[in-house]
């Protein structure tokens, strides 16, 4: 996510030609976009980070459900 925010910031700064970003080549921004695409489509899946996030979310929901269930019984 920080990479996406960085790309969006660079696009806005380059488009409005703010400070030193006015001379920044669009190719640098395109390269960052390509890097983000490669990261999210290939590297993240190879490292298993996408599944890790899903499992963490499921575990959090399970714990909340258990806490809610046992809280009502008291």
C-alpha positions, 0 to 999 in steps of 0.5 A: 500500500505505501508503494501505491500511495507513493505512486499517486503522490508522484503523479499528482506532484508531476502533473501539477509541476510542483518543485523538483518534480516538474523535471521528473520523467514520467518513465520513473513513475511508470517504472514504479507502477510496473514494480507495484504490478509485479509485486502484487501479481507475482512476488506477493503470491510467491511469498504467500503473503496474500494467504497470510493476510486472509488467514489472519483476517479469518483468525480475527473473526473467529476470535471475535465470534468466540468472545461474543458467544462466551460473553452472552453466556455469562 
